[in-house]
Amino acid sequence: MFGIAGRRLAESVVALFAVLGFAFVPLGRKTALEHSRDILTTPAALNAFRELGSAVLRLRGRLMDLVIAPGRADDRRGAAPESARGNEPKATLPRLGQTPSESKR
C-alpha cells in the first residue's frame, strides 16, 4: 500500500522499539542490556576475546604474507632474497607429450 518507503519506515519503527525494549525494559532486576554486559565481562568471556584477537592477528599476518610479493615476504622473515639463492636448482615442467627423463635434457 505504501510501497518500499512505507515498508522501510515500518521496519525502522519496529527495530527502534526492539532496541528500546532491550535497553530499558527490566528482566528481573536488570535490563537485557545489563545482563548482556555482565555476561560479556566475565573472566572467561574476556579470555575468549583475547584469544580471538590473537587468532585474528595471526590470520592477518598470514594473509599479509600471501598478499605481499614472495621476495618481500622472505625479506621480512629474515630469509635471503631469491637473487641470493642462485645455487638452488629451478624446477621445470615437462612439455606435453614428453616423459620426465626427456625434459631433463
FENRALIN-V853168 format. One record per pair of residues at least 4 apart in sequence whose ideal C-beta (glycine too) atoms are under 7 Angstrom apart, sorted by the first residue. I is the first residue (numbers start at 1). J is the second residue. Records with the same first field share a line. If there is no record, write none. Layout:
I = J + J
This chain:
1 = 6
2 = 6 + 7
4 = 8
5 = 9
6 = 10
7 = 11
8 = 12
9 = 13
10 = 14
11 = 15
12 = 16
13 = 17
14 = 18
15 = 19
16 = 20
17 = 21
18 = 22
19 = 23
20 = 24
21 = 25
22 = 32 + 33
23 = 31 + 33
24 = 31
25 = 31
26 = 30 + 31
27 = 31 + 32 + 35
30 = 34 + 35
32 = 36
33 = 37
34 = 38
35 = 39
36 = 40
37 = 41
39 = 45
40 = 45
41 = 45 + 46
42 = 46
43 = 47
44 = 48
45 = 49
46 = 50
47 = 51
48 = 52
49 = 53
50 = 54
51 = 55
52 = 56
53 = 57
54 = 58
55 = 59
56 = 60
57 = 61
58 = 62
59 = 63
60 = 64
61 = 65
62 = 66
63 = 67
64 = 68
65 = 73
68 = 72 + 73
69 = 73
70 = 74
71 = 75 + 81 + 82
72 = 76
73 = 77
74 = 79 + 81
75 = 81
80 = 84 + 85
92 = 103
94 = 98 + 100 + 103
95 = 103
98 = 102 + 103
